[in-house]
Structures are given as C-alpha cells and as structure tokens.
Amino acid sequence: MKKVLVTGVAGFIAAKTAEFLLQDGIEVVGIDNMNDYYDVNLKNYRLQNLLTHSKFKFQKIDIEDKSALKELFSNHHFDVVFNLAARAGVRYSMENPDIYMSTNAQGTLNLLECMRQNGVKKFVLASTSSLYAGQPMPFKEDLAVNTPISPYAATKKAAEVMSYTYHYLYKIDVSVVRYFTVYGPAGRPDMSPYIFADKLLKGEELPVFGDGTQARDFTYVDDIARGTILASKQLGYEIINLGGGNNPYTLLQMIDLMEKYSGKKAKLKLSEKVAADMDVTWADISKAKKLLGWEPKVGFEEGLRRLVEWHQKGLL
C-alpha cells in the first residue's frame, strides 16, 4: 500500500486505523462529514492528532455525496479503500432508520461504484456483531445472519451483500470485518464504556438498560485497528470477526472494574431493556488468526484501566 482512503476518519476506529497506517509510512486521505450525532469536539480531538502527520490529507466529504466522491477518486489513485464511515448505534437507528439506510447502504454503494470506475481493487468494509442476533455462540462467520433486529444491523447487512455483488461482478477484493463492542480512550460517547467512565468520575448516575447482566465481547480499539489494516491483504471475499475471543464481560463486571481503577463508587439508574439490544455477544476469532495472523493483545482489564485513566486526565 502506498496511498489509501479512510472514510469516517474522525470516528473512533477510523482515526486509530489512520494513525497506524501513517506510522507505517502509508499516505492516508481521510474523509468525514463531521456530523453532530455526538460531540464534534471529540471528532476534532481525534482529527487534530492526524493532521500533525505530513502524509495525511483531510477533506470534509460525505460518502452519500456522489459528485464529491467522483472528484476525489479522479484526483487520487487509491490502493485500498477502508470504509469505516457509518451511522452507528442500535437505539438511534430505531428513531432514524432513513439516515442509516442512506449512509450505510447507499454510501457503501457510492464508494463501490467509484472503485469500479477508477480501477481500485481492494475494499475493507467495517461491519458489526449486531448481525448475529439469535445465533448460537460463539459467533462464527458462516452463520446465516438473515434476522437483524435493528435498522443498524439491517443496513450493515445490505452493505455486506452489495460488496459481495461488486466482488462477483467486477473482481473487487473485499474483506468484511465484523467488530465486537470496541472501546478505549476517546471512544464513542454513546457507548456504555464511555458513558459509564464519564458519569462515574462526575459522580452522576450510570444509566443501565436492563439488569446489567447483558454481556459483550469487548475489544480494545488498538487491536481492532491492527486487524482492520491486516484485512487489507488480498483474500477474494471474506467475512472476518474481530473480537476479544474470550468469555464476554457483563456490564456489572465492567462497572466493578471501573470502580476499582477510579476509586469511586457507582450509582446505577436501571431502566427497561431495549428490544433491539442483544443479550450477549461472543466472537469466534479462529478465522482472523488463520487468515490474518491476528489476535487481540490488550486484555479487557488493561484496556479499561487505560480508558478510565484517559477520562481522569480530562484530555478532551
């Protein structure tokens, strides 16, 4: 790789992926629409770090904007497109399904069309463990994921399927990486690790949907970024889980660890479980080990300690 495109580059996972690519000496063109789904200051915080690199170029572009994408592709020759731009979040997708469809599905199609027209042959698509709802655990990539229980998951499925079509018709090499609950410093503020750490340190109540026994296969952001970059190799068309791969942690276990690392006592505010939320996620990562030589390096307790430390420092 000499030059790559990273979409949604001011986002949590994309910013870390771009950072690691730049450290490897690869030229990165990053695009992001800088929407206000959550605090734009957090996106600017991530972006400012990237702008210190001489091989990084940023353009404010939305992947829904076909004409802007066409101009971008005409001005650059990309070896790989990392499509990490997405409308994320299960609950918000229930309120705004149209936005999720236009970004996650149509936006992916726009990128694939630009790749087809400009001879770009490698596509890495960020997808989600939310597709595995109702399937037996640990989740394997060959499971039939035809019963998504949120618009978010449904639109990610649409992106995966369209990517396969372009692989079949136009020989675009596609790696779909399904992420499992990514966390870490400067993470998404709509996700429980960020919310809990922030509110715990402020002495505020922690909002817990359900009884707190829901469990997730938490995966540290640095590990996810490494796996995403490794997935840029030629594979044909492959779907690959990137997850912790160990027994999942419950929300209550996460809160206990945060109390340990912060020295503060949590106050919980319990409310009704959301219908679109999965009870448990757990990744089978044997395929990632085999195809990519990848496995997570940062354990949950260490990753959570780093997350709490970042919040304590008030770096944002």
Backbone torsions as a table, in degrees:
resi	resn	phi	psi	omega
1	MET	NA	132.4	173.5
2	LYS	-112.3	-44.6	179.4
3	LYS	-137.2	134.0	-179.0
4	VAL	-132.8	159.5	172.8
5	LEU	-106.7	130.2	173.6
6	VAL	-119.5	114.6	179.5
7	THR	-89.0	153.8	-177.2
8	GLY	63.1	36.1	-166.0
9	VAL	-67.0	-19.4	176.9
10	ALA	-86.5	-0.7	178.5
11	GLY	-77.6	168.8	-173.5
12	PHE	-57.7	-58.6	-176.5
13	ILE	-74.6	-40.4	-177.1
14	ALA	-63.7	-39.7	-179.7
15	ALA	-63.3	-41.9	178.6
16	LYS	-68.6	-39.1	177.3
17	THR	-62.0	-45.6	178.3
18	ALA	-62.2	-40.2	179.0
19	GLU	-59.3	-45.6	-179.3
20	PHE	-68.8	-37.1	176.7
21	LEU	-62.3	-42.7	179.2
22	LEU	-65.0	-38.8	177.5
23	GLN	-62.9	-26.4	177.8
24	ASP	-85.7	3.4	177.6
25	GLY	83.5	14.7	-179.1
26	ILE	-90.6	137.4	176.9
27	GLU	-74.5	129.3	-176.6
28	VAL	-121.1	123.7	168.3
29	VAL	-101.5	120.8	-178.4
30	GLY	-113.0	137.3	176.0
31	ILE	-126.4	150.9	179.5
32	ASP	-164.6	143.8	177.6
33	ASN	-87.8	-6.4	176.6
34	MET	54.8	41.9	-179.5
35	ASN	-68.5	165.8	-174.5
36	ASP	-102.4	32.5	174.6
37	TYR	-54.7	-38.7	167.8
38	TYR	-137.8	175.9	-173.0
39	ASP	-46.4	116.0	-179.2
40	VAL	-65.9	-23.3	177.1
41	ASN	-59.4	-34.3	178.4
42	LEU	-68.5	-39.6	177.8
43	LYS	-66.4	-40.5	177.6
44	ASN	-65.2	-35.3	177.4
45	TYR	-59.6	-46.4	179.4
46	ARG	-67.2	-41.5	-175.9
47	LEU	-65.7	-39.1	-178.6
48	GLN	-61.0	-35.1	176.8
49	ASN	-62.9	-40.7	-178.9
50	LEU	-70.5	-34.1	-176.4
51	LEU	-68.4	-10.4	176.6
52	THR	-77.8	-12.1	-179.0
53	HIS	-89.1	132.7	-177.4
54	SER	-68.7	-23.8	-177.9
55	LYS	-94.1	13.5	179.3
56	PHE	-108.3	131.6	174.8
57	LYS	-125.5	135.6	-178.8
58	PHE	-118.6	138.6	171.7
59	GLN	-133.8	136.4	178.3
60	LYS	-82.5	95.5	-176.6
61	ILE	-135.5	140.1	175.5
62	ASP	-98.2	134.4	-179.4
63	ILE	-68.3	-8.5	173.3
64	GLU	-80.7	-13.0	-176.6
65	ASP	-89.8	95.8	-175.1
66	LYS	-62.1	-43.8	-176.7
67	SER	-65.4	-39.5	178.3
68	ALA	-66.4	-38.5	178.0
69	LEU	-66.3	-41.4	179.6
70	LYS	-60.6	-41.7	178.3
71	GLU	-65.7	-41.1	179.2
72	LEU	-59.6	-47.7	-178.3
73	PHE	-68.8	-27.1	178.1
74	SER	-75.4	-21.6	-178.0
75	ASN	-95.5	-11.6	-177.7
76	HIS	-137.5	147.3	170.3
77	HIS	-106.7	112.7	-177.8
78	PHE	-97.6	137.1	173.6
79	ASP	-82.2	-33.7	-179.0
80	VAL	-142.8	142.6	169.8
81	VAL	-111.3	119.7	173.7
82	PHE	-99.6	105.2	-179.7
83	ASN	-92.0	91.7	179.2
84	LEU	-107.4	2.8	175.8
85	ALA	-76.9	134.9	179.0
86	ALA	-168.8	154.9	163.5
87	ARG	-84.1	119.0	-175.0
88	ALA	-112.2	165.5	177.5
89	GLY	102.5	120.1	-177.1
90	VAL	-67.8	-48.9	-172.8
91	ARG	-67.6	-41.9	-179.1
92	TYR	-66.1	-29.1	179.9
93	SER	-67.3	-24.2	177.3
94	MET	-72.2	-26.3	179.9
95	GLU	-88.8	-29.3	-175.0
96	ASN	-134.5	60.0	-175.5
97	PRO	-62.7	-30.8	-178.5
98	ASP	-60.8	-41.9	-179.5
99	ILE	-63.4	-39.8	-179.4
100	TYR	-65.5	-39.5	179.8
101	MET	-66.5	-43.3	-176.1
102	SER	-69.9	-35.9	179.8
103	THR	-82.8	-55.7	-170.7
104	ASN	-72.2	-36.9	-178.7
105	ALA	-94.6	-59.8	-178.5
106	GLN	-64.7	-39.1	178.2
107	GLY	-60.9	-40.8	176.5
108	THR	-64.2	-42.9	177.2
109	LEU	-60.7	-41.1	178.9
110	ASN	-59.0	-42.6	179.3
111	LEU	-66.4	-43.4	179.6
112	LEU	-62.6	-38.1	177.4
113	GLU	-64.4	-42.6	178.2
114	CYS	-64.4	-38.0	177.1
115	MET	-64.1	-45.5	179.0
116	ARG	-59.1	-45.0	-176.3
117	GLN	-70.9	-23.2	-174.9
118	ASN	-115.4	9.8	173.7
119	GLY	70.4	27.0	176.7
120	VAL	-85.5	128.0	-165.3
121	LYS	-111.4	0.5	179.8
122	LYS	-130.2	127.6	-176.8
123	PHE	-128.6	125.2	173.0
124	VAL	-112.3	118.6	-176.0
125	LEU	-110.5	125.4	174.4
126	ALA	-79.0	125.2	177.3
127	SER	-127.6	-161.6	-165.1
128	THR	-143.1	148.0	173.1
129	SER	-69.3	-13.6	179.1
130	SER	-60.8	-19.1	179.1
131	LEU	-67.8	-20.1	-172.9
132	TYR	-85.6	9.0	-177.4
133	ALA	-50.6	128.1	177.0
134	GLY	83.7	-0.6	-178.1
135	GLN	-92.2	158.1	177.9
136	PRO	-69.8	147.3	-178.5
137	MET	-106.0	157.8	-4.7
138	PRO	-69.6	147.9	-172.8
139	PHE	-70.2	127.3	176.0
140	LYS	-109.3	151.6	-174.2
141	GLU	-65.4	-21.8	-177.4
142	ASP	-87.7	5.2	175.8
143	LEU	-68.6	146.6	176.7
144	ALA	-76.7	110.8	-177.5
145	VAL	-104.4	67.8	-175.5
146	ASN	-109.3	13.8	-179.3
147	THR	-129.9	57.7	179.0
148	PRO	-63.9	140.6	-176.1
149	ILE	-109.5	14.7	173.8
150	SER	-146.8	152.2	174.7
151	PRO	-58.1	-33.9	177.4
152	TYR	-57.7	-52.6	-179.8
153	ALA	-62.9	-40.1	-178.7
154	ALA	-62.9	-39.0	-178.6
155	THR	-74.9	-29.2	174.7
156	LYS	-69.8	-36.6	174.9
157	LYS	-62.0	-42.0	178.0
158	ALA	-59.8	-41.1	179.5
159	ALA	-65.5	-40.6	178.0
160	GLU	-61.7	-45.6	-176.3
161	VAL	-67.0	-42.2	178.0
162	MET	-63.4	-36.9	178.1
163	SER	-63.1	-39.5	177.4
164	TYR	-62.9	-42.0	179.9
165	THR	-58.0	-42.5	-179.6
166	TYR	-73.3	-28.6	172.1
167	HIS	-65.4	-45.9	-177.0
168	TYR	-66.6	-46.4	-174.5
169	LEU	-79.1	-39.1	-168.7
170	TYR	-122.1	9.8	175.0
171	LYS	60.5	29.2	172.5
172	ILE	-74.7	128.9	-179.9
173	ASP	-79.9	125.0	-171.1
174	VAL	-125.1	129.5	168.4
175	SER	-117.1	119.5	174.7
176	VAL	-99.7	119.8	179.2
177	VAL	-108.1	118.2	179.6
178	ARG	-94.2	114.1	-176.0
179	TYR	-85.8	145.5	176.6
180	PHE	-115.8	109.9	174.5
181	THR	29.5	83.7	-176.5
182	VAL	-84.8	137.1	-178.9
183	TYR	-142.7	167.3	177.9
184	GLY	149.5	178.8	179.0
185	PRO	-58.3	143.2	180.0
186	ALA	60.2	33.9	-178.8
187	GLY	-77.2	-173.2	179.8
188	ARG	-73.2	126.7	-176.6
189	PRO	-77.2	2.0	174.6
190	ASP	-97.9	1.8	-178.8
191	MET	-105.0	152.5	-171.1
192	SER	-58.8	-39.8	-179.5
193	PRO	-58.4	-43.8	178.9
194	TYR	-67.4	-48.4	-177.4
195	ILE	-58.9	-48.1	-176.1
196	PHE	-65.2	-45.4	-179.7
197	ALA	-62.8	-44.0	-178.7
198	ASP	-62.8	-49.4	-176.9
199	LYS	-72.0	-34.6	178.4
200	LEU	-60.9	-45.5	-178.0
201	LEU	-71.3	-22.9	177.6
202	LYS	-89.2	-5.0	-178.8
203	GLY	76.0	20.9	-179.2
204	GLU	-97.5	164.6	178.5
205	GLU	-69.8	142.4	177.4
206	LEU	-94.1	120.3	-179.1
207	PRO	-77.3	116.3	-179.3
208	VAL	-117.3	117.6	177.8
209	PHE	-86.4	121.0	-174.4
210	GLY	90.0	-156.1	-175.3
211	ASP	-100.8	5.8	177.2
212	GLY	86.6	0.8	179.4
213	THR	-90.0	-3.0	173.6
214	GLN	-58.3	142.6	-174.9
215	ALA	-127.0	147.6	-178.3
216	ARG	-133.7	149.8	174.5
217	ASP	-88.8	76.7	-175.3
218	PHE	-64.1	138.0	-177.6
219	THR	-133.5	128.1	-175.4
220	TYR	-70.8	142.9	-170.8
221	VAL	-60.8	-37.5	179.7
222	ASP	-62.0	-40.0	177.9
223	ASP	-64.9	-42.6	178.2
224	ILE	-61.2	-44.0	180.0
225	ALA	-63.0	-42.2	178.0
226	ARG	-61.1	-44.4	-179.8
227	GLY	-64.7	-37.6	179.3
228	THR	-63.0	-42.7	179.7
229	ILE	-68.3	-41.6	177.8
230	LEU	-61.3	-28.8	-179.4
231	ALA	-73.3	-2.1	179.4
232	SER	-79.7	-0.9	177.0
233	LYS	-71.8	162.7	179.9
234	GLN	-72.9	120.6	-176.7
235	LEU	-132.6	-7.8	-174.1
236	GLY	90.7	-105.6	169.3
237	TYR	-138.7	115.1	-178.9
238	GLU	-137.9	142.3	171.8
239	ILE	-106.6	128.3	-171.8
240	ILE	-133.7	125.9	175.0
241	ASN	-75.8	135.1	169.0
242	LEU	-121.3	103.7	-177.3
243	GLY	-147.9	175.3	-179.5
244	GLY	-63.4	-34.8	175.4
245	GLY	77.0	2.0	178.5
246	ASN	-111.3	-179.2	176.7
247	ASN	-57.7	132.6	-178.3
248	PRO	-63.7	154.8	175.1
249	TYR	-101.9	140.4	175.8
250	THR	-80.4	163.8	176.5
251	LEU	-61.8	-37.6	180.0
252	LEU	-66.2	-36.9	175.8
253	GLN	-64.8	-40.2	177.8
254	MET	-61.5	-44.2	-180.0
255	ILE	-63.4	-40.7	177.6
256	ASP	-58.8	-43.2	179.7
257	LEU	-67.0	-38.4	177.8
258	MET	-63.9	-38.6	176.3
259	GLU	-61.9	-41.5	179.9
260	LYS	-61.4	-46.2	-174.6
261	TYR	-80.0	-24.6	-178.8
262	SER	-95.3	-22.4	-175.8
263	GLY	75.2	16.7	-178.8
264	LYS	-117.2	154.8	179.6
265	LYS	-99.3	129.3	-177.3
266	ALA	-81.6	145.0	171.3
267	LYS	-113.6	120.3	-174.5
268	LEU	-97.7	143.4	173.0
269	LYS	-120.0	100.8	-176.6
270	LEU	-83.2	140.6	175.9
271	SER	-143.4	174.2	-173.4
272	GLU	-65.1	140.9	177.4
273	LYS	-63.9	141.5	178.3
274	VAL	-82.9	133.1	-174.0
275	ALA	-58.9	-32.0	-176.5
276	ALA	-84.2	-5.2	178.9
277	ASP	-79.2	137.2	174.7
278	MET	-81.5	148.6	179.8
279	ASP	-74.2	-44.2	-176.4
280	VAL	-144.2	143.6	168.9
281	THR	-127.0	143.9	-178.1
282	TRP	-157.9	120.2	-174.3
283	ALA	-93.9	136.5	162.6
284	ASP	-88.6	115.7	-174.6
285	ILE	-108.4	18.9	-178.6
286	SER	-62.7	-32.6	-179.7
287	LYS	-68.7	-41.2	177.9
288	ALA	-62.6	-39.1	178.1
289	LYS	-63.5	-42.9	-176.0
290	LYS	-72.4	-48.5	-173.8
291	LEU	-83.1	-34.0	-173.1
292	LEU	-111.7	-12.7	-172.7
293	GLY	66.0	31.2	-173.8
294	TRP	-109.6	140.2	164.2
295	GLU	-155.0	154.8	-177.0
296	PRO	-65.9	144.3	-179.8
297	LYS	-107.1	-25.5	-175.5
298	VAL	-101.4	113.7	178.5
299	GLY	-69.2	161.6	-174.1
300	PHE	-62.3	-40.9	-177.8
301	GLU	-65.5	-43.0	177.5
302	GLU	-65.9	-43.5	179.5
303	GLY	-61.9	-40.8	179.8
304	LEU	-68.1	-36.1	176.0
305	ARG	-60.9	-42.6	178.6
306	ARG	-64.3	-38.9	179.6
307	LEU	-63.8	-48.5	180.0
308	VAL	-62.5	-40.0	179.8
309	GLU	-61.9	-41.3	178.5
310	TRP	-61.7	-44.1	178.9
311	HIS	-65.1	-39.0	-179.6
312	GLN	-63.6	-34.2	-179.2
313	LYS	-75.8	-15.6	179.6
314	GLY	57.7	46.7	-173.8
315	LEU	-72.3	-20.4	-177.5
316	LEU	-77.3	NA	NA
